[in-house]
Amino acid sequence: MTRFVNNFKTAMLMGGLMGLFLLVGAQFGQQGLIFALVLGGLGNVFAWFFSDKIALAAMGGQEVTANTPGVAGEVYHLVDELRQRAGLPMPRVFVCPQQAPNAFATGRNPSHSAVAVTEGALNILSLDELRGVMAHELAHIKNRDTLTSCIAATVSGVLAYLAQMSLFFGGGDRRDGNPLMGIVSLLIAVFGAALIKAMISRSREYVADHDGAVIAGSPYGLMGALQKLETYSQRIPMDNPNPAQNNLFIVEPLMGNTLTSMFATHPPMEKRLAALRRQAEEAQASGRPVGAMA
């Protein structure tokens, strides 16, 4: 059922991306529509196959392997252990040269997936906390959230671009500006961003927290990690030019962009922690370890 829902959301997002191109193309007549149809089709193909690469490139991710020395190599072996517990193929593992502590997963399916963590996260998280974070990201892969999130980031980027362009081409003080089109573009961007937030659903983070705790065998590492990541992320901004990618991360990153709040897709941290505490209490009451709970 989860797979069907995520596939449906992906289809809706890709249809929305095509609709955006057609809406713009319609302003230029039949030739504009044809051009938009071709461009929208190419955009969907590009989003399907390359949205993960865009996300990793934007973060400056460097791939690590089993032979990578130091902490980065340890992350690879940790992910390998956890993905076996989760019954997943081995994803590619990346470390991003960002001081803002965070992590994300990406890829169109479990066989074409990747997990990434920032250097900032490696600097502040204990091994148990890092275990919880990586298990959370693997849960996103197992639940097939990653393709939906990546394509949502692509569509959100287009919406943000439309909103920003409306500020330049919709101003009444410009001789060639069209105030009405500027307002329409901005309204489309705002409405589309709200729709994307509804499509992504904040519940996916609760599910990934729960399933990540099962994969890790305990919720406590993830709980500690979330508290640290939330605290540090509120002080250290993410060096990422695209705020539309915020939905990919385990915690909402701090970014200096006025459009960022439009794409806030994470539930309140206190509610996530409360859900994990309930999960631990239920496991304790049942006498079974968290890793044994479905």
N, C-alpha and C positions, 0 to 999 in steps of 0.2 A: 504493500500500500504506500509506504514512504517513497519507494522508487517511482511509482506511478505519479504521485503528487508532485515530486520534484521534476519529473519529465514534463508534466503539464505546465508547471511554472516556467520551465525553460522555453517551451514552445510559445507561451504567452509573451515572454520577454523578447524573444526573437521576432515575433509578430509585431510587437510594439516598436522594435527598432526599425523594421521595414515601414511601419506606419509613419514614423517620424520623417524618414527620407521622402516618402510619398507626399506628406503634408507640405514639406518645403518645396518639393518639385512641382506641386500643383500651382504654386505661385508663378510659374514660368511657362504655363501652357502644356501642350501635348509633348513637346520635346523635353520639357523639364520633367514630366512624369516618367517618360521612357528612361531618361538619364538617372532619375531617382530609383527606378525599379532595378536597373542594373547595379547601381551603387549600393542600394539596400541589400541586394542579394549577395554581393561581394562582402558587404559588411557583416552579414550573418555567417558566411563561411569563415571569414577572418575571426569573428568572435568565437565560433565553435572550436577552431583548431589552434588559435593563437592567443586567446584571452589569458591563459595561464602564463605564457611567455611574456606577455605585456606586464602582468603583475610582478613577475620575478625581475624583469628588467627595470621596472620603475623603482624597485627596492634595491637594485644593485646586488641581487643574490649571487653568491658564489657557491657552486656545488661542492659538496664534500663526499668523500668515499670512505670505505673501511680502512684505507691506508693513510688517510689524513691525520697528521699528528695533533696532539693537544686536545683541548675540550671539544673542538669541532668533530674530531674523529669519534670521541665518546658519544656525541649526539647521534651519529650514524648508527653505532652499535645499540644504543638505547632504542632508537626507532625500529631497528631490525627485530629486537626482542619483542617490543610492543605490537608490531604489525603481525607477528606470528600468533600472539595471544588473540588478536582481533580476527585472524583468518584472512589477512589481506596480502596481496603481492607487495613487494618492497617498493615504496615510493622513492623518488629522488629526494635528496636532502640538501637544503641550502642554508647558508648562514649569510645574513644581510648586514653590511657595515653601517648599521644605524645604532645610535646611542639610546634612542627611545626603545624601551623594553616592550617587545610584542612578538607575536607569532601568527602564522596563518597557513592554511592548506589550499591547494589549487589543483586543477586538472579536470578533464572532461569525464573521467571515469576512474575506478580504482587501478586499472592497468596503465593509465596515463596520468599519474598523480604526483604531487610533490608537497613536501612540508618544508616550511622555512621558519627560522627563528632569528631574531636580531642579536647582535653582539651585546646590546644593552641588557637583554634578558639573560644571556649567559653570564653576565657579570653579577647579577643580583640574585639569581635563583639557585637554590640548593638542588642536589641531584633528585631528591624526591619531588620537589616542586616542578622541575623540568620534566620529570616523568609524567606528572599530571597534565602538563601543558601539551606534550607531544601526544599523549593518549587522547586528549580532547580533539586535537587536529586530525588524528586518525579516525576518530568517530565521525567527523564531518565527511571524510572520504568514504567511510563505510556506508553512511547514510545518503551518499551521493548529493550532498549539499554543494559541493565545490563548483560544479559546472553552472548551477543556477546563480551562485554568488559571483562568479567571474563574468558571466554574461550580464548580470545586473549591474556590475561595475562598469561594463562597457556602455550599456544603455544610459546609466546615470551620468557618465562622462559626456555623452552627447547632449543630455538635458542641461547639464551645467554649462556646456559650451553655448547652447542656445540662449540660456539666461544671461550669460556674460555678453554675448554678441548683441543682445537687445539693448544693453546699456550703451553700446557704441552706435548702433544703427537705428535705435528707436528714439533717440533724444530729439526733442523739438528744436534744439538750438543748432542742429546740423541742417544744412541746406537740402541735402538729399535724403535726410532721415524720414522715416515713416513712423510716427508715434504709435499709431494703431497696431502695426505689425510688431513693434517692440513690445507693447503691452501683451499682445497675444502670445508672442514667443515666451515671455516671462511667465504668463499664466500656465502655458503648456508645460514649462519646465517644473513649476511648483506642483502642479497637479500630477505630473508624471512621477516626480520624486516621491510624493505621498503614495501613489499607486505601487511603486517599487517597494517601499517600506512594507506595505501590506502584503505584497507578493512574497517577499523574502520571509516574513514572519519571524518575530522575535523568539518564538517557541523553539526554533532550531538550536539556539544557544543553550536552552535548558536541556534539550535532548542530548546535545553533544557533551554537556557537562556530566549528565547522568551516565551516558554510555562511556565517556572517557574515564570516569571513576571505576566503572566495571572493568574496562581494559587494563587500567593501572592497578586494580586490586584494592584501591582505597581512595576515598574522596579528599583526604586530608592534604595531600601534596598539591592537588589542584586548588583547594581552598586557600592554602597559603600563597600559592602563586598568583591567584586572582587578586588577592588583597595587595600584594606587592606591585603587581603590574598596574592596577588601578591607581595606586598612590603615585608611582613614578611617572605614569603616562600623563597625569594631570600637570606635571611640571616640565617634562622634556618633550618638545614638539617633534613630530615625525617628519623627516626630510623626504616627503613624497609629494610630487607635483599634482597628484590626482586624488582629491578628497573623496571621490566617488568610490574608491577602493576601500573605504573604511569598513564596509560590511565584511570584508575578508578576515579581519583581525580578531584575535581572541578577546581583546578589550578595545573600546573606542579610543583611537589615538587622538592626541592633541594636535591640531593643525590650524595654522593662521589663515583661514579662508572663511569669508562670511557665508559661503554656501554650504559649509560643512554640516550645519545643523539640519539641513534639508535631508541629509542622507544618514542620520543617526538611526541605526538599526539594532543596537544592543539594548537588552533589558537592563533595569537598574541592578547594580552590582549587589546590593543588599539582598535582593530577591534571589539572585543566583546562588549566593552563599547560603541563604536560608533553605533553598531546595536541596543543596548538597548536604547540609546538616541533617535534614529529614531523611535523606537517603542513608546516611551513616547510622542514624538512630533506628531506622527500620531494619537494617542489616544486623545491628546489635541485638534488637529484640527477637529477631528470628533465629539468632545463633549461627548465622551463616556469614562468611566474608562477603564484602561488597562484590568482589570478582565473581562470586557464584550466583549473583542475582541477575536475572534477565532484565 
